[in-house]
Amino acid sequence: MRVEFVYPAIAGWGFDCYGRTIETSWVSHGLAVLSACVKAEGHTVGLLDLRRLKGWKEFEDEMRGRRPDLVGVYISSVDFNPALEAIERTRALLPQVRIVVGGPHPSLVIEEFLENANIDSIFIGEGEISFPRFLEEVPKGRNGKPHVVQGEKPDLDRVPFIDRTLFGPFEKSPAPEFLPEPFMSTIAGRGCFFKCKFCQPAEAKIFGKKVRRRSVENVVEELRNLRRDYGMRSFILHDDCLTEDRRWVRDFCEKMRSEDGDLRFMCQTRSDLVCRNPDLVGEMADAGLRLLIIGFESGSQRVLDFLGKGTTVEQNFQAAEICREHGVGIWGNYMLGIPTETKEEVKKTVDMMRRIKPDIYGPSFFTPHVGSRLYEYCVEQGLWSPDSHDDFRRNAPAPKLKGMDYEFLFKALELSRNRPWIERTVKWLVRRTLGTRNLMTTYQRLGRIARWMRLRHD
């Protein structure tokens, strides 16, 4: 069969956005691994990445010219609208083609797809086993109502490495001074052990309650191949929390130190894990760790407890100090506009980030994610009523929650980055150059200019 995947990740960016930012250069590992599995069974695979197209006319021309047997559309919550647009246009062009959907949003909110007559099948959960099997048994004809295909959990060491040719192998480095290009991403495991209310239980619904991880040997073999075939110099291990398994990380570091070459990497962790295992940070630094993403989230202990984070404000400070001691850069993630958060608690977060001074600031306005406990809380409390699925973008200019003072939050965000005089100067230049008076639009453009200038701290 000829399978055509559609990746509709243009919400907030629009067409022809590929490579403009870090986010618009990411590879979809979900589609790339399915491509590898499908090709292994002898099928032909193509991709229509909307980020690389000029508009819907080009999409229709490409779809018409390729005439696939089956179209698979990957759908995250934020890309729901362009995904449905792609489905409707595909159905109008190719009335008999089989259209299937998968990804996190169908897995979490299947009811939004069950009555869509343009969709033939809905894939839930992981698809490495169910999707290739489905291609061997595709139902003939269409009955006007989608049926559900339940995924199965694969042995991750038996899953082929992702198909790097589908998207193109390289991604933009989020911090070239720490992670030189060519830069690539990989994922060692699935799931998360922790219970943060802004993620769970959505994560567990898709991947299960336990964390499953590829063997160290399997991951190192993939990295070895990427360095040999593409000249990769740095990478991210994009697991939700890599350091939760201390033994796995130590084994990985040992294997990395024995490899020839100077590969550098980044990964994600939590402040409490850094504090409990300060020696592990040193081992990781010796193995090539150059940047550690830490979810500090808030400078208020009450808010951290409300989030179910399981960390303390003091651990946030201690974790930053440990990273500095080992020469590891800090990517500090934090949120503003959290439900029940007071202005005084926002100021505590601002003070925390000004004291930590991360090498890279990762701020966001709290956005309720489908399937999470805080999403349910916001709906129950009448705080969340998005006008569009586009509002699921965590940095979108649209206000997220009712009753939030977003003008205050933008000012707090500016102060938290510890360089207000630079921000004000660049903001003035943006307004003069781009002619906009919209504070939120200005801030987005400001962020791009600031990243371009490599402004990290005073």
C-alpha positions in Angstrom: 0.0 0.0 0.0 1.0 3.6 -0.4 0.5 5.4 2.9 0.6 9.2 3.1 1.0 10.7 6.6 -0.1 14.3 7.3 1.6 16.4 10.0 -0.6 19.5 10.5 1.6 21.3 13.1 0.9 24.9 11.9 -1.4 26.2 14.6 0.0 29.6 15.7 2.6 29.6 13.0 0.8 29.1 9.7 2.1 27.5 6.5 5.7 27.7 5.3 7.0 27.9 8.9 9.4 25.0 8.9 12.7 25.9 10.6 11.7 29.4 11.6 11.9 28.4 15.3 13.0 25.5 17.4 9.4 24.2 17.7 8.8 24.4 13.9 11.8 22.2 13.3 10.9 19.3 15.6 10.5 15.8 14.2 7.3 14.0 15.1 8.7 10.8 16.6 5.3 9.2 16.5 5.0 9.4 12.7 8.6 8.7 12.1 8.6 5.5 14.1 5.3 4.4 12.4 7.0 5.1 9.0 9.9 2.8 10.0 7.5 0.0 11.1 5.4 0.3 7.9 8.4 0.4 5.6 9.7 -2.8 7.3 6.5 -4.5 6.1 7.1 -3.5 2.5 4.7 -0.5 2.2 5.5 2.9 0.7 5.4 5.9 2.9 5.1 9.6 2.1 4.6 12.7 4.2 2.7 16.0 3.8 4.2 18.2 6.4 2.1 21.4 6.4 5.0 23.4 7.8 6.8 22.9 4.5 3.8 23.9 2.3 2.7 27.3 1.0 -1.0 26.8 1.6 -4.0 24.6 1.1 -3.8 24.7 -2.7 -0.3 23.1 -2.6 -1.6 20.6 -0.2 -4.5 19.6 -2.5 -2.1 19.5 -5.5 0.3 17.2 -3.7 -2.5 14.9 -2.4 -4.1 14.7 -5.8 -0.7 13.9 -7.4 0.3 11.2 -4.9 -3.1 9.5 -4.7 -2.4 7.3 -1.7 -4.3 4.2 -0.6 -4.5 5.4 2.9 -4.0 8.8 4.7 -2.9 8.9 8.3 -3.3 12.2 10.2 -1.4 12.8 13.4 -3.5 15.1 15.7 -2.4 16.9 18.9 -4.8 19.1 20.7 -3.4 22.4 19.4 -3.4 21.1 15.8 -7.0 19.9 15.8 -8.3 22.6 13.4 -5.7 22.3 10.6 -5.9 18.5 11.0 -9.7 18.5 10.4 -9.3 20.9 7.5 -6.7 18.5 5.9 -9.1 15.6 6.4 -12.1 17.5 4.8 -10.0 18.5 1.8 -8.6 15.1 1.4 -12.1 13.5 1.5 -13.4 16.0 -1.1 -10.4 15.3 -3.4 -10.3 11.5 -2.9 -13.8 10.3 -1.9 -12.8 6.6 -1.6 -9.4 6.9 0.1 -9.2 5.5 3.6 -8.5 8.2 6.2 -7.3 7.3 9.7 -6.3 9.5 12.7 -4.0 9.0 15.7 -2.0 10.9 18.2 -2.5 12.2 21.7 -5.8 14.1 21.1 -7.8 11.1 19.6 -6.4 9.0 22.4 -7.6 11.4 25.1 -10.8 12.8 23.5 -12.0 10.1 21.2 -15.6 11.5 21.4 -14.6 14.4 19.2 -14.0 12.0 16.3 -16.6 9.2 16.6 -19.3 11.0 14.6 -16.9 12.4 11.9 -18.0 10.7 8.7 -14.8 11.7 6.9 -12.7 9.5 9.2 -12.6 5.7 8.8 -10.6 4.6 11.7 -9.3 6.1 15.0 -6.1 4.7 16.5 -5.8 4.9 20.3 -2.5 4.7 22.2 0.7 3.3 20.7 0.6 2.2 17.0 3.8 0.3 16.3 2.0 -3.1 16.4 -1.6 -2.1 15.6 -1.0 0.1 12.6 1.1 -2.3 10.4 -1.3 -5.1 11.3 -4.2 -2.9 10.2 -2.5 -2.3 6.8 -2.6 -6.1 6.2 -6.3 -6.2 7.1 -7.7 -2.9 5.9 -11.5 -3.2 5.7 -12.9 -2.8 2.2 -15.2 0.1 1.4 -16.5 2.7 3.8 -19.4 2.6 6.2 -19.6 6.3 7.1 -18.7 5.9 10.7 -15.2 5.4 12.1 -14.2 2.3 14.1 -11.6 2.3 16.9 -8.3 0.4 16.8 -6.8 -0.1 20.2 -3.0 0.1 20.4 -0.7 -2.3 22.0 2.5 -1.7 24.1 5.5 -2.8 22.1 8.8 -4.1 23.3 10.8 -0.9 22.7 14.0 -2.6 21.9 12.3 -4.5 19.1 10.9 -1.3 17.5 13.0 0.0 14.6 14.8 3.3 15.0 12.7 6.1 13.7 12.7 6.9 10.0 14.9 10.0 9.8 14.2 10.5 6.1 10.5 11.2 6.7 11.1 14.7 8.1 14.7 15.3 7.4 17.3 14.4 10.0 18.2 17.7 11.5 16.5 20.0 14.0 17.4 23.5 15.1 19.6 23.5 18.2 17.7 25.2 21.0 21.0 26.6 22.3 24.0 26.4 19.9 26.4 27.7 22.5 25.7 24.5 24.5 24.6 22.1 21.8 26.4 22.6 18.4 24.6 21.6 15.2 24.0 19.2 13.6 21.5 18.7 16.4 18.9 15.8 16.6 16.4 14.4 19.1 15.7 10.9 20.3 13.5 9.4 22.9 14.6 6.6 25.3 11.4 5.8 27.0 7.7 6.4 27.4 5.6 7.4 30.4 6.3 9.3 33.6 6.4 8.1 37.2 5.3 11.4 38.7 1.8 12.7 39.4 1.9 16.4 38.4 -1.7 17.5 37.9 -0.9 19.5 34.8 0.1 16.3 33.0 -1.5 13.3 34.6 -3.5 11.1 34.2 -3.3 11.9 30.5 0.2 10.6 30.1 -0.8 7.3 31.9 -3.8 6.9 29.7 -1.6 6.9 26.6 1.5 5.0 27.7 0.4 3.3 30.9 1.2 3.9 34.6 4.7 2.4 34.4 7.7 3.9 32.6 9.1 1.8 29.8 12.6 2.5 28.5 14.8 1.2 25.7 18.0 -0.5 26.8 21.1 1.6 27.1 22.7 -0.5 24.4 19.8 0.2 22.0 19.9 4.0 22.6 23.7 4.2 22.3 23.6 2.2 19.0 21.1 4.7 17.6 23.3 7.6 18.6 26.3 5.9 17.1 24.5 5.5 13.8 23.4 9.1 13.8 26.9 10.4 14.4 28.2 8.1 11.6 25.5 8.7 9.0 24.7 12.4 9.7 27.7 13.8 11.6 25.5 14.6 14.6 27.3 16.6 17.2 24.6 17.1 19.9 21.2 15.7 20.8 18.3 15.8 23.3 17.0 12.8 25.1 13.4 13.9 25.0 12.0 11.7 27.8 9.6 13.4 30.2 12.0 12.8 33.1 15.1 10.8 32.1 16.8 10.9 35.6 14.0 9.0 37.4 15.9 5.8 36.7 19.3 6.5 38.3 20.7 3.0 37.4 19.8 3.5 33.7 21.4 6.9 33.6 24.6 5.7 35.2 24.9 2.9 32.7 24.2 5.3 29.9 26.9 7.7 31.1 29.4 4.8 31.3 28.7 3.7 27.7 28.8 7.3 26.4 32.2 7.9 28.0 33.5 4.8 26.2 32.4 6.1 22.8 34.8 7.9 20.5 33.9 11.5 19.8 32.5 14.4 21.8 28.7 14.2 21.7 26.9 16.7 23.8 23.3 16.4 25.0 20.5 17.8 27.0 17.6 16.1 28.9 14.8 16.9 31.3 14.6 16.3 35.0 13.1 17.6 38.3 14.7 19.7 41.1 14.1 17.0 43.7 15.9 14.4 41.7 18.9 16.7 41.2 19.1 17.3 44.9 18.9 13.6 45.8 21.5 12.7 43.2 24.0 15.6 42.9 26.8 13.1 42.0 24.7 11.9 39.1 24.8 15.4 37.6 28.5 15.2 37.7 28.6 11.9 36.0 26.3 13.1 33.3 28.4 16.2 32.7 31.5 14.0 32.2 29.4 12.0 29.7 28.5 15.1 27.6 25.6 16.7 29.4 25.7 20.4 28.7 22.1 21.6 29.4 19.6 20.4 31.9 15.9 21.2 31.6 14.4 21.6 35.1 10.7 22.3 35.7 10.9 24.9 38.6 7.3 25.9 37.9 6.6 28.2 40.8 8.3 30.1 43.6 5.4 29.5 45.9 5.3 26.4 47.9 1.5 26.5 48.1 1.3 26.6 44.3 3.8 23.8 43.9 1.6 21.7 46.2 -1.5 22.7 44.3 0.1 21.5 41.1 1.0 18.2 42.7 4.6 18.8 41.8 6.1 17.0 44.7 9.1 19.5 44.9 10.0 22.4 47.2 11.1 25.9 46.4 14.3 25.3 48.3 15.0 22.3 46.1 14.7 24.6 43.1 17.5 26.8 44.4 19.6 23.8 45.5 19.2 22.1 42.1 20.4 25.3 40.3 23.5 25.5 42.6 24.3 21.8 41.9 24.1 22.4 38.1 26.4 25.4 38.4 28.9 23.4 40.5 29.2 20.8 37.7 29.3 23.3 34.8 25.9 22.3 33.5 23.7 24.9 31.9 20.2 25.4 33.2 17.0 25.6 31.1 14.5 26.8 33.6 10.8 26.1 32.9 8.2 28.0 35.0 4.6 28.9 34.7 2.5 32.0 35.5 -1.3 32.4 35.5 -1.9 29.2 37.4 -5.4 28.7 38.9 -5.7 30.1 42.4 -2.4 31.8 42.1 -2.3 35.3 43.7 -0.2 38.3 42.5 2.0 37.9 45.6 2.7 34.3 44.5 3.5 35.4 41.0 6.0 37.8 42.5 7.6 34.9 44.4 8.1 33.1 41.0 9.6 36.2 39.5 12.0 36.6 42.5 12.9 32.9 42.2 13.8 33.1 38.5 15.8 36.4 39.1 17.8 34.6 41.8 18.3 31.4 39.8 19.3 33.2 36.6 19.0 30.2 34.3 21.0 30.2 31.0 17.8 29.8 29.1 14.4 31.0 30.4 11.4 28.7 29.6 8.3 30.7 30.7 4.8 29.9 29.8 1.3 30.9 30.8 -0.5 28.0 32.3 -2.7 26.2 29.8 -5.0 23.4 30.8 -4.2 20.2 28.9 -6.9 17.7 27.9 -6.9 14.7 30.1 -5.1 16.3 33.0 -6.6 16.8 36.5 -6.1 20.6 36.2 -8.0 20.6 32.9 -10.9 19.0 34.7 -10.6 21.5 37.6 -10.6 24.5 35.3 -13.7 23.2 33.5 -15.5 22.4 36.7 -14.7 25.9 38.1 -15.7 27.7 34.9 -12.2 29.0 34.3 -11.6 27.5 30.9 -13.7 27.9 27.8 -11.4 28.1 24.8 -12.8 29.7 21.6 -10.7 27.3 19.5 -8.4 24.3 19.9 -5.7 26.8 18.9 -5.9 28.1 22.4 -4.1 24.9 23.6 -0.8 26.6 22.6 0.8 27.3 25.9 2.4 30.5 24.6 -0.5 31.6 22.5 -1.6 35.3 22.8 -5.2 34.4 23.6 -6.0 34.6 27.3 -6.2 31.2 28.9 -8.3 31.5 32.1 -11.1 33.7 33.0 -10.3 36.3 35.7 -6.6 36.4 35.1 -4.8 39.8 34.8 -2.7 39.0 31.7 -1.3 42.6 31.5 0.1 42.0 35.0 1.4 38.6 34.0 3.2 39.9 30.9 4.9 42.5 33.1 5.9 39.8 35.6 7.2 37.7 32.8 9.4 40.6 31.6 10.8 41.1 35.1 11.4 37.4 35.7 13.9 37.2 32.9 16.2 39.5 34.9 16.9 41.9 32.1 14.0 44.4 32.0 16.0 47.3 30.5 17.1 45.1 27.5 13.5 43.9 27.1 12.1 47.4 27.1 14.7 48.6 24.6 14.0 45.7 22.2 10.3 46.1 22.7 10.6 49.7 21.7 12.5 48.7 18.6 9.9 46.0 17.8 7.1 48.5 18.0 9.0 51.0 15.9 9.9 48.4 13.3 6.8 46.3 13.1 4.2 49.0 13.9 2.3 46.9 16.5 0.6 48.1 19.7 -0.6 44.7 20.7 1.4 43.8 23.8 1.0 40.0 23.3 2.0 40.1 19.7 4.9 42.3 20.5 6.1 39.9 23.2 6.1 37.0 20.8 8.2 38.9 18.3 10.4 40.2 21.1 11.1 36.7 22.1 12.3 35.7 18.7 14.6 38.8 18.5 16.0 38.2 21.9 16.8 34.5 21.1 18.4 35.7 17.8 20.6 38.1 19.8 21.5 35.2 22.2 20.6 37.2 25.2 20.8 34.8 28.2 21.6 37.0 31.2 22.9 40.5 32.1 
